[in-house]
Amino acid sequence: MSEQPVPHQPSPDADPKRKWVLLALPFCAAMGLFEFNRALSGNHLSWVYVFEWPFFAIFVLYMYMKLGQPQEPYDDSDDPKREIE
């Protein structure tokens, strides 16, 4: 009798969303500094982007925390059933 191979179980610490956060935050910081240097050089439109890139970084963190929360399964047993006519 041969043993069945055990399927690979990812560790609980392996969060696939974490790689996007680790990529997005330094990217947003670098782009914010890049736009800040452009704004200081006289490009007035870059002042908008100086504040936009940190906003994107905060949004990425917010979504990471929001999507990382455990969710309870949806229970529709109390919903009224529709009848097909």
C-alpha positions in Angstrom: 0.0 0.0 0.0 1.5 3.3 -1.0 1.0 6.5 1.0 -0.7 9.4 -0.6 1.4 12.5 -0.8 0.4 15.3 1.5 -0.6 18.4 -0.4 1.5 21.5 0.3 -0.1 23.6 3.1 0.9 27.2 3.0 2.0 28.6 6.4 -0.5 31.0 8.1 2.2 33.7 7.9 2.3 33.5 4.1 -0.1 36.3 3.1 -0.3 36.8 -0.6 -1.5 40.4 -0.2 1.6 41.3 1.8 3.8 41.3 -1.3 1.7 44.0 -2.9 2.0 46.2 0.2 5.8 45.6 0.3 6.0 46.7 -3.3 3.5 49.6 -3.2 4.7 51.5 -0.1 8.3 52.0 -1.3 7.0 52.8 -4.8 4.6 55.4 -3.5 7.4 56.9 -1.3 9.8 57.1 -4.2 7.3 58.6 -6.5 6.3 61.2 -3.8 10.0 62.2 -3.5 10.4 62.3 -7.2 7.4 64.6 -7.6 8.6 66.7 -4.7 11.9 67.3 -6.5 10.1 68.2 -9.7 7.8 70.6 -7.8 10.8 72.3 -6.2 12.3 72.7 -9.7 9.4 74.7 -10.8 6.8 72.2 -12.1 3.7 73.6 -10.4 1.5 70.6 -11.4 3.8 68.3 -9.4 2.6 69.8 -6.1 -0.7 67.9 -6.7 1.2 64.6 -7.1 3.3 65.4 -4.0 0.2 64.9 -1.9 -1.4 62.3 -4.1 1.3 59.6 -3.8 1.2 59.5 0.0 -2.6 59.2 -0.3 -2.2 56.1 -2.5 0.1 54.6 0.1 -2.4 55.2 2.9 -5.1 53.7 0.6 -3.0 50.6 0.1 -2.5 50.2 3.8 -6.2 50.7 4.5 -7.2 48.1 1.9 -4.7 45.6 3.2 -6.1 45.9 6.7 -9.7 45.9 5.5 -9.2 42.8 3.3 -7.1 41.0 5.9 -9.9 40.9 8.4 -11.6 37.6 8.9 -15.1 37.5 7.5 -18.0 35.6 8.9 -19.9 33.4 6.4 -23.0 34.9 5.0 -26.1 33.4 6.5 -29.2 33.8 4.2 -31.5 31.4 6.1 -33.6 34.4 7.4 -34.1 35.8 3.9 -37.5 35.3 2.4 -37.5 32.8 -0.5 -38.6 34.0 -3.9 -41.0 31.9 -5.8 -40.8 31.5 -9.6 -44.2 32.1 -11.2 
